[in-house]
Amino acid sequence: MKYTASISRSAPNESDFAYLTQSLSRLHPGWFPQWGEIVSRGLRQELYSVEIREEQNDPSPAKIAGILPLIAMKSPLFGRHLIALPYVNVGGCLVPEGEDREKIETLLIDEAVRLAENLDVKYLELRHVREIRHPSLNFERRGKVLMELELPETSEALWKAVGPKVRNQIRKGEKAGLRAEWGGKEFLPEFYAVFAETMRNVGTPVYSRKLFEEIFQKLGEKAEICIVRTAENRLVSAALLVHGREITEVPSAGTLRWGNALCANMFLYWNLLKHTIDDRHAKVFDFGRSSVGCGTWHFKKQWGAQEVPVVWKYFVRRGTMDDMRPDNASYGLAIRIWKRLPVWFTKLIGPWIVRGIP
């Protein structure tokens, strides 16, 4: 079979995407074709889509064989990068299983490498969850893992499985009068207030609220927000859920510091899991990525989540990969200062900074 490659400035066609994923019983939300436009508009960066199609001997439309959405990130602080995709945990080459899979993936990456050179970026980053080799990919990172929980048939079964320590913490939140509320984009103000303060507290610039508005604009009912309030109606926790095919992920969540005494974060996640099982009937819950052994890793592990290795590969053209690591010593002072800034100020300047961070 012969193939042709092309690059467009728009998101992959949804009918092409449906064709590529029709054989998958489970479809991670990170593969949704809308993410390219969501991230492009939410971060105000350029979208490119690499497509490989089968060559046809007749006038019928060429059949899609693989896609690779990319965001060209440009920042006066951090330079230029080409990423598949920022914010999203799972991405890179989408090619169905088959005898030509490796060949098609190579063609996709060939085009991405050429685009990286034409755009004069520092590096190309591909966020895969399996090994994909290419001679131009000259660096890789394996320090992060996705934390995924295989869900039982009922929330009652999960309640029994999590163990007495977790159950006691959830009960503490219930006894304190915490309550969970579910909604959609109407809860964006509450969600963003909690998320922005949480990001400030860990020293990280917050994404623009527009990114989350785009998620609801493009994904509709596939996205939900859960907020947690106290008995006094004070907002304490919030999370964004995105539902795929049998898989639900929580790409962003937060709990205010004073809520730790109420076990608000445990109460939040119990409600996320319960809702995912009982109302969305998902088979897998993706807690997101973590570094093995860190605090968030331990938090996710206590629910029974298992590690799914991620393989992020790079075509590095300039500089070193340590330049952008958050544990780089040169960022230590900036992080400490950020933690002391007023939340309103971080919401003002944070989106301008984070839009350029790969």
PLY file of the C-alpha trace (Angstrom):
ply
format ascii 1.0
element vertex 358
property float x
property float y
property float z
element edge 357
property int vertex1
property int vertex2
end_header
0.00 0.00 0.00
1.22 3.50 -0.89
0.47 6.56 1.22
0.48 10.33 0.87
1.14 12.88 3.61
-0.32 16.33 4.14
-0.35 19.04 6.80
-3.38 21.22 7.48
-4.05 24.10 9.86
-7.28 22.64 11.24
-8.37 19.83 13.55
-8.65 16.28 12.18
-11.95 15.53 10.48
-14.32 13.81 12.94
-15.37 11.18 10.39
-11.68 10.33 9.82
-11.21 10.09 13.58
-14.24 7.80 13.92
-12.83 5.54 11.22
-9.42 5.30 12.92
-10.92 4.47 16.33
-13.85 2.24 15.34
-12.04 -0.94 16.40
-11.20 0.35 19.90
-13.45 -0.86 22.72
-11.86 1.76 24.98
-11.03 5.26 23.82
-9.09 7.60 26.08
-10.53 11.15 26.14
-7.08 12.46 25.25
-7.58 11.17 21.70
-10.66 13.29 20.98
-10.01 15.23 17.73
-11.38 18.41 19.28
-8.36 18.76 21.59
-6.26 20.41 18.91
-8.70 23.30 18.53
-9.36 23.41 22.29
-5.69 23.85 23.11
-5.01 26.13 20.13
-7.79 28.53 21.07
-7.38 28.16 24.82
-3.65 28.90 24.72
-3.75 31.13 21.63
-1.21 29.01 19.77
-1.10 27.54 16.25
-2.60 24.15 15.37
-1.21 21.78 12.73
-2.57 18.37 11.76
-0.41 15.81 9.97
-2.48 13.29 8.00
-1.51 10.14 6.13
-3.94 8.76 3.55
-3.98 5.69 1.34
-3.30 6.42 -2.32
-6.37 5.66 -4.42
-6.55 4.39 -8.01
-10.11 5.67 -8.38
-11.79 9.05 -7.80
-13.23 8.04 -4.39
-11.97 10.00 -1.35
-8.60 8.84 -0.03
-9.01 6.74 3.11
-7.36 8.10 6.28
-4.52 5.93 7.66
-3.16 8.04 10.53
-3.24 11.47 12.15
-0.89 13.50 14.35
-2.22 16.81 15.77
0.45 19.30 16.89
0.53 22.68 18.61
3.27 25.15 17.66
4.00 27.01 20.89
5.69 30.40 20.77
6.72 32.39 23.83
9.11 35.31 24.43
10.10 33.59 27.69
10.58 30.00 26.55
11.00 30.11 22.78
9.36 27.85 20.19
8.27 24.23 20.62
6.11 21.76 18.68
4.02 19.58 21.01
1.52 16.73 20.66
-0.30 17.98 22.72
0.04 20.52 25.56
-2.30 20.01 28.58
-3.34 16.56 27.29
-1.83 13.45 28.92
-2.27 11.06 25.98
-1.53 12.01 22.39
0.89 11.67 19.50
0.37 9.38 16.51
-3.08 7.84 16.14
-2.80 4.82 13.84
-4.96 1.67 13.99
-3.31 -1.69 14.54
-2.31 -3.41 11.31
0.64 -4.58 9.27
1.49 -1.04 8.08
1.17 0.63 11.49
4.90 1.19 11.96
5.29 2.50 8.41
2.44 4.99 8.85
3.78 6.18 12.21
7.17 6.75 10.60
5.56 8.84 7.85
3.68 10.93 10.43
6.85 11.62 12.40
8.79 12.35 9.20
6.34 15.17 8.49
6.40 16.39 12.11
10.21 16.55 12.04
10.14 18.56 8.80
7.57 20.91 10.29
9.74 21.34 13.40
12.66 22.33 11.19
10.57 24.71 9.10
9.19 26.40 12.22
12.69 26.51 13.76
11.51 25.15 17.13
13.78 24.07 19.98
12.25 20.62 20.00
9.38 18.39 18.90
7.62 16.49 21.71
5.41 13.41 21.17
3.40 12.15 24.17
2.92 8.43 23.62
1.92 5.61 25.97
3.87 2.99 24.03
7.22 2.70 22.33
7.33 4.30 18.87
10.77 4.45 17.28
12.06 6.93 14.72
15.68 7.79 13.80
15.13 11.54 14.38
13.80 11.11 17.93
17.00 11.64 19.90
15.76 11.96 23.49
13.07 10.40 25.67
11.52 10.76 29.11
10.03 7.91 31.13
9.89 9.50 34.58
6.12 10.03 34.50
3.33 7.46 34.65
-0.41 7.63 34.18
-2.31 6.34 37.22
-5.31 4.33 36.08
-7.87 2.44 38.14
-9.83 -0.48 36.70
-13.33 0.15 38.03
-15.66 -2.48 39.49
-19.29 -2.84 38.43
-20.65 -0.87 41.40
-19.48 1.91 43.72
-20.33 -0.40 46.64
-17.66 -2.81 45.42
-15.14 0.03 45.20
-16.06 1.16 48.73
-15.14 -2.28 50.04
-11.95 -2.40 47.99
-10.37 0.92 49.04
-9.73 -0.13 52.63
-10.52 1.27 56.09
-8.10 4.22 56.02
-9.61 5.70 52.86
-13.16 4.99 54.04
-12.51 6.76 57.36
-11.24 9.86 55.56
-14.30 9.95 53.31
-16.57 9.56 56.34
-14.78 12.47 58.01
-15.77 14.70 55.12
-19.34 13.44 55.24
-19.59 14.05 58.99
-18.24 17.58 58.47
-21.23 18.27 56.23
-19.45 18.33 52.87
-21.66 17.88 49.83
-20.91 17.36 46.15
-22.73 19.12 43.30
-22.55 18.21 39.61
-22.93 20.44 36.60
-21.44 21.71 33.39
-20.09 25.04 32.21
-22.33 26.89 34.69
-19.88 25.75 37.39
-16.83 27.18 35.59
-16.55 30.25 37.90
-16.46 28.04 41.01
-14.11 25.52 39.44
-11.69 28.16 38.19
-11.61 29.96 41.55
-10.50 26.76 43.32
-8.16 25.64 40.54
-6.39 29.02 40.30
-5.75 29.18 44.04
-4.53 25.57 44.07
-2.07 26.29 41.27
-0.83 29.40 43.09
-0.26 27.33 46.23
2.02 24.88 44.40
3.88 27.66 42.56
2.52 26.97 39.07
1.03 29.56 36.66
-2.64 28.84 36.02
-4.18 28.20 32.62
-6.56 30.76 31.18
-10.22 30.27 31.94
-10.74 30.33 28.17
-9.09 26.91 27.91
-11.83 25.41 30.07
-14.53 27.35 28.24
-13.25 25.79 25.01
-13.42 22.31 26.56
-17.14 22.72 27.19
-17.68 24.44 23.84
-16.09 21.56 21.91
-16.81 18.51 24.09
-20.26 19.38 25.41
-21.71 16.68 27.67
-18.48 14.69 27.57
-17.17 17.24 30.12
-18.49 17.75 33.66
-17.57 19.68 36.78
-17.95 18.51 40.36
-17.74 21.08 43.16
-17.69 20.43 46.91
-19.17 22.82 49.46
-19.16 22.83 53.25
-22.24 22.86 55.46
-21.84 26.65 55.51
-21.93 26.69 51.68
-18.23 27.57 51.36
-16.57 26.32 48.19
-13.64 24.02 49.06
-12.93 21.59 46.16
-13.58 21.27 42.44
-12.69 18.96 39.55
-13.12 18.74 35.80
-13.99 15.33 34.34
-13.83 14.32 30.67
-15.50 11.07 29.58
-14.21 8.93 26.74
-15.27 5.47 25.58
-15.25 3.41 28.81
-12.53 5.70 30.23
-12.95 8.84 32.34
-10.10 11.19 33.22
-9.71 14.12 35.58
-7.38 16.56 33.77
-7.68 19.34 36.38
-8.76 19.48 40.03
-8.02 21.36 43.22
-8.77 21.66 46.93
-8.18 24.75 49.05
-5.62 24.34 51.82
-8.04 24.75 54.71
-10.07 21.87 53.30
-7.33 19.38 54.20
-8.59 19.32 57.80
-11.98 18.17 56.46
-10.50 15.52 54.13
-12.18 17.48 51.34
-9.92 16.07 48.62
-10.73 12.49 49.60
-14.43 13.35 49.65
-14.11 14.96 46.21
-12.41 11.97 44.61
-14.81 9.49 46.16
-17.66 11.38 44.52
-15.80 11.50 41.20
-15.30 7.74 41.27
-18.82 6.97 42.47
-20.36 9.11 39.73
-18.08 7.62 37.08
-19.12 4.08 38.02
-22.81 4.51 38.79
-23.82 7.20 36.30
-21.26 7.06 33.48
-20.61 3.28 33.63
-16.94 3.68 32.79
-14.48 0.81 33.13
-11.33 2.86 33.83
-10.65 6.05 35.80
-7.51 7.97 34.81
-6.20 10.04 37.72
-3.66 11.76 35.44
0.11 11.58 35.38
2.53 11.65 38.30
6.19 11.10 39.06
6.68 7.74 40.78
6.97 8.15 44.55
5.77 11.77 44.74
2.85 12.95 46.88
0.24 12.81 44.13
1.44 9.31 43.19
0.82 8.10 46.75
-2.59 9.79 46.80
-3.67 8.00 43.62
-2.11 4.70 44.69
-4.25 4.50 47.83
-7.36 4.24 45.64
-5.88 1.21 43.90
-4.63 2.98 40.77
-1.92 1.20 38.77
0.96 2.70 36.84
0.74 2.99 33.05
4.17 4.02 31.70
4.29 6.96 29.31
6.98 7.36 26.68
7.55 10.98 25.73
9.98 11.24 22.82
11.71 14.27 21.38
13.46 15.59 18.34
15.79 18.08 20.06
17.22 20.73 17.77
18.66 23.25 20.24
19.46 23.41 23.94
18.93 20.62 26.46
15.79 19.01 27.83
16.71 20.06 31.37
16.02 23.70 30.44
12.25 23.27 30.84
12.12 20.89 33.82
10.20 22.29 36.83
12.89 20.95 39.18
15.53 22.98 37.34
17.33 25.00 40.01
16.92 28.19 37.99
13.14 28.03 38.56
13.34 27.50 42.32
13.23 31.18 43.25
10.44 31.92 40.77
8.30 29.12 42.24
8.83 30.36 45.80
7.89 33.90 44.79
4.83 32.68 42.87
3.47 30.94 45.96
3.39 34.31 47.74
1.58 36.28 45.03
-2.09 37.28 45.40
-4.38 34.86 43.58
-5.97 37.68 41.55
-2.54 38.63 40.22
-1.65 35.04 39.26
-4.93 34.79 37.32
-3.94 37.96 35.47
-0.39 37.03 34.43
-0.38 33.24 34.83
-2.17 32.47 31.54
0.30 34.64 29.61
3.20 32.64 31.08
1.78 29.11 30.97
0.59 29.39 27.35
4.24 29.06 26.32
5.26 26.25 28.69
5.38 22.88 26.83
0 1
1 2
2 3
3 4
4 5
5 6
6 7
7 8
8 9
9 10
10 11
11 12
12 13
13 14
14 15
15 16
16 17
17 18
18 19
19 20
20 21
21 22
22 23
23 24
24 25
25 26
26 27
27 28
28 29
29 30
30 31
31 32
32 33
33 34
34 35
35 36
36 37
37 38
38 39
39 40
40 41
41 42
42 43
43 44
44 45
45 46
46 47
47 48
48 49
49 50
50 51
51 52
52 53
53 54
54 55
55 56
56 57
57 58
58 59
59 60
60 61
61 62
62 63
63 64
64 65
65 66
66 67
67 68
68 69
69 70
70 71
71 72
72 73
73 74
74 75
75 76
76 77
77 78
78 79
79 80
80 81
81 82
82 83
83 84
84 85
85 86
86 87
87 88
88 89
89 90
90 91
91 92
92 93
93 94
94 95
95 96
96 97
97 98
98 99
99 100
100 101
101 102
102 103
103 104
104 105
105 106
106 107
107 108
108 109
109 110
110 111
111 112
112 113
113 114
114 115
115 116
116 117
117 118
118 119
119 120
120 121
121 122
122 123
123 124
124 125
125 126
126 127
127 128
128 129
129 130
130 131
131 132
132 133
133 134
134 135
135 136
136 137
137 138
138 139
139 140
140 141
141 142
142 143
143 144
144 145
145 146
146 147
147 148
148 149
149 150
150 151
151 152
152 153
153 154
154 155
155 156
156 157
157 158
158 159
159 160
160 161
161 162
162 163
163 164
164 165
165 166
166 167
167 168
168 169
169 170
170 171
171 172
172 173
173 174
174 175
175 176
176 177
177 178
178 179
179 180
180 181
181 182
182 183
183 184
184 185
185 186
186 187
187 188
188 189
189 190
190 191
191 192
192 193
193 194
194 195
195 196
196 197
197 198
198 199
199 200
200 201
201 202
202 203
203 204
204 205
205 206
206 207
207 208
208 209
209 210
210 211
211 212
212 213
213 214
214 215
215 216
216 217
217 218
218 219
219 220
220 221
221 222
222 223
223 224
224 225
225 226
226 227
227 228
228 229
229 230
230 231
231 232
232 233
233 234
234 235
235 236
236 237
237 238
238 239
239 240
240 241
241 242
242 243
243 244
244 245
245 246
246 247
247 248
248 249
249 250
250 251
251 252
252 253
253 254
254 255
255 256
256 257
257 258
258 259
259 260
260 261
261 262
262 263
263 264
264 265
265 266
266 267
267 268
268 269
269 270
270 271
271 272
272 273
273 274
274 275
275 276
276 277
277 278
278 279
279 280
280 281
281 282
282 283
283 284
284 285
285 286
286 287
287 288
288 289
289 290
290 291
291 292
292 293
293 294
294 295
295 296
296 297
297 298
298 299
299 300
300 301
301 302
302 303
303 304
304 305
305 306
306 307
307 308
308 309
309 310
310 311
311 312
312 313
313 314
314 315
315 316
316 317
317 318
318 319
319 320
320 321
321 322
322 323
323 324
324 325
325 326
326 327
327 328
328 329
329 330
330 331
331 332
332 333
333 334
334 335
335 336
336 337
337 338
338 339
339 340
340 341
341 342
342 343
343 344
344 345
345 346
346 347
347 348
348 349
349 350
350 351
351 352
352 353
353 354
354 355
355 356
356 357
